[in-house]
């Protein structure tokens, strides 16, 4: 029996989940809907939107380019294209589609702010600030335009000015929608943190989290870890069918948000044999396809026992198709999707030519970074609660420890603190693990012309710094509930 009887019903269901910021569920629902209505342009557009929100910009740009080829004069597609390419770190394409948008709409003021956003995102804050000065004062000072102006000030390390700007609009905060106001409060958090005003930073973050209305099914979220561990520990995992060996070697970077995955990818992307694929979402449709491909009566992950050799081959092809959209001739393609803690075992069987790096960061530093960063915008509602943050860290650490023992592919363990303290030694160890020749360029990752496809873009495109280690001590008096949860790992 189909889940949806009409295309409109499917579109409504996906939009409802997106509006509630239930991004993982909306991704699953959109994929299932597209299996029933594969020609639906609106469902494909929503799928691209979800991919962008989840920071899988490779998937987003792929879908949007196809839609634009079919209808090159739709402003909503051009807006999405500029945003997706901006997120992917391709400034030239982002500017190109912004100029196309201006040709169609004739709205120069709007595209000026878009260009400022692009330049700031690509570490050209001075240029972003300069083009804004050409706007009429009444446009420049609009409430909605304050956000990009504050971002530019923070990029230029003008933190006091950023605070003053944001607070000058405080009486009008009620006019902002929830998502916009949450973003403003997290910018205020960052500025206060950089100024050493930690109590004010924490208060701003607390207010941002209080505003969040995204539903969070605690039991369902944590059940996924327990179910996968139970499946693996049953002894069935070792006997699963493997996919074919491939020339491309997928690399899975398994870690929490804000644990250094973006830094690691940026370092490795300087090597000519490694392609940085960011947070790939292809694992979810692969997981959903197991049920239909095998016609299994079991639910995930128990349906993995029904995979046969030809099924594994189809799933492998599906993954490599997503990789090859980005890759040219590189031998290794990295993926740092945030659902890898539960999926890496499945992917390692489908892609036996792969490798994995288990990346860890001190639980208190990791949690503080998550709490004071706007992870809510990219679908991480567990970051709202310190206890949930701590429990998430513990569950993912348990998964990593299990995979270190159970994976049949090469796997190494890496600690963020060690990478920061000994960049050369740890980078040499990584490159050796990958079976590649040393490249001195890996020590100059901040010079990369690529901009990280991540919320951490403003950090990993700078030289290595050590100030983030031990940062939790600035907020220690607020961390009691978190410390209780992770005390066994400190």
C-alpha positions, 0 to 999 in steps of 0.5 A: 500500500503506498504511503501517499495517494496523491502528489499533493498529499506527499508535498504537504507531508514533506513541507510540514516536517520541514516547517518543524525542522524535523529534517531527518524525517523530512529527508526520509519522507521526501525520498519515499514520496519520490519513489511514488512520484519520481517526476515531481518537480516540487518534491525534487525541489524540496529534496534539494532544500532538505539536502542544503539544510543538512549541509549535503550541498553536493546532493543539493546542487546536483538536483537543483542543476537538473531542475534549472536545466528544465526551467532556467528562469524560475527565481526560486530555483536560482535562489536555491542554487546560489545558496547551495553553491555558496554552501558548497564553497564555490564562490564563482557559481554562487555569484553566477546564479545571483547575477542570473537572479538579478537579470530575471527579478531586476532587484539590485538591492536584494542581490547586493545583500546576497553577494555580501553573504557570498563574499563573507562566506568565502572569507572576503569580509572586507569586500562584503562590507564594501559593497553594502556601503553603496546601498541606500541608508533606508535599505541598509538599516532594515532589521532583516539586513542587520544579520549579514552586517553583524556576520561581517563584523564578526568575520572582521573580529570587530566583536564589540561593534557586532554586539553594539549593532545587534543590541541596537535592534533589540527592541525590534527582536519580536519582529523577527521570525524564530529562525532569524532571531535564533541565528541573531542570538547565536551570533551574539553568543559568539561575539560575547565569547570572543570578548571573554564575557562568558556569562553573557555568551551563555545567557544568549545561547540559553535564550536561543535554545529556549526559543526552539519549538522543534519536536524531539523524540528522545526515545526514538533518537537514542533507540537507534544506537541501542538497536544497532549495537544489539544487531552487531553484538548478536554475531550476525554482522560478521556474516553479512554479504559484502559489495564489490571492491572498487577503485574509489576508496570511500573514507568515513569520518565518524564524529560528533558535530563540532568535533573537528571533522571539518578541520580534518577534511580540510587538511586532507583536501590539500592532498591531490588524491583526496576529495572532500565530499562533505556531509553526504546524505546518500546513506539514508536513501541506501538504508531505505532501499534495503527494504525495497531491494531485498523485499525483507520482512525485517525492519532496519537494521535486521533487514541487512541479513537479506542483502544478496550479492546483486543487492550489495552491488546496486547499493555500492553503485548508488553510493559511488554515483553520489561520490562521482558527482564531486570527484574527478580522479581522486583515489579517496573520497571522504564523507563526514555525514553525522549519521555515520555512527550508526551507518558505518558498519552497513556502509563498510560491508557495501563498500569493502574498499573503504576506510574509517577514522573515529574522531573524538573530542573531549566531551565537555569541550564538544558539548559546549561548542555544540550548545553555543553554536546554531546546530538547531538550524541544521536539524540537531534538536538534541543540542537544546539540552545539556543532558541530551548533548552529554548522552549523545556524546556517550552513545556515539563514543560507545558506537565508535568503540564497538566499530573499532573492534568489529569493522573489517575495513581499516580503521584508526582512532584520532583525537582532536586535541592531539591533532591541534597539539601536533598537527604534523605528527598526526597528519603524517599518521593520517596520510600513512593510514590512507596509504598515500605519499606525504604532501607538505601542502597538508600543513597549509590547509588554511590556504585552500581555495576550497571553503569548508562545506560546514558551519565551521567554515570561518574556523577551518579556513584559518591557521591551526589554533589551540584556544578551543581546547579546554574551552569548557572551563570558561563555562564550568559553573553552567555544566553540572547536568552535562558533567553528571552524564559524561563523568565516566569519560572525563 
